[in-house]
């Protein structure tokens, strides 16, 4: 186990539940819905997507993979013009991440 990792028995169950329910919802509202309004100007939209993805990555500890994930969620939001699609993908991502973490603990 990584020396910075918190043993799972020390993580409250509510924290795990929040990380796959409330947190993705709030993040999608902030980083997609509020930050990237659905409008016609391609340049402004592009800059907002980049800014949103950079902030999303910073919020998660500066990771290229999180930045790319933020770009993909933003693209999905703009493509479908509906927040539910990136929200569901975000939920699934967090569920898989928590599951893999729990499995890795043995």
N, C-alpha and C positions, 0 to 999 in steps of 0.2 A: 504494500500500500504506500502511496505517495505520502511524504512527511507532512504535506499541507492538507491532506484529505482528512475529513472528519469521519470517524467510524460511524457506520449506519445506525448503530444502536444509540448514538448520541444525537441523531437527527430526528427531531419530532415528526411524527406521522403527518401532522398538519402541514409541515413544510414540504414534504413530498407531494401531498395532495395539491397544495397551492401551486407547485412548480409544473403540474400538468393540467391545471384548470384555470385558476385566476391569473397567474402571471402571463401566460401566452395571450389571454384576452386583453389584459391591460396593455401589454407591449404592442399588440396589433392595433389597438385603438390609437396609441400614441405614435408609433413609428410608421404606420401606414395611413390610417384614416385621417388623423389630424395633420400629419406632416406632408402627405402627398395628396392634395385635393385633385379630384378628377377634372382636369380642364384641358384645353386644346393646345396650349403652347408647349411644344416638344422640348425646347431648350430649358425652360423653367422646370418642366417635369423631370427631365434628365438630371438637372442639378439637385432637385429635391430628393430624387431616388438615391443619388450618390451621398448626399448629406445625411439622409435617413439611415442608410446602410452603414455609414461611418459611425454615426452615433449609436446605432444598434450594436455594432462591434465593440465600441468603447464601453458600452454598458455591460457587455459580457466579458470584458477583460482583454480586448484587442486581439482578435484572431482573424486570420485571413478566411478561414472556413466560415466563421460567423458573418463576416462581411459579405461573402458570396451568398450565404443563406439569406441575408437581408436583401440582397439584390434580387434573388429568385422570388422571395415573398412579395417584394414590391412589383416585380414584373407580373406575377400571378394576379395581384390586386388590380393592376391596370388592365391586364388582358380580360379578366372576367368582370371588372367593374363591380366587384362585390367583395366585401371583407371576409365573408364566410370561408372562401377557398384558402387564402393564406392562413386564416385562423385554424382551420382543420389540419393543414399541413404542419403548422407550428405545434399543435396539440400532439399529433402523431410523432413528430420529432422529439418532443420532450418525453413522451411516454417511452419511446424506444431508448432514449438516453438514460432515463432512470432505470428501466429494466436491465439494460446492459451493465450499468453500474452495480445494481443489486446482484446480478449473476456473477460479476467479476469478484465480488466479495466472498463467493463460495457458499 
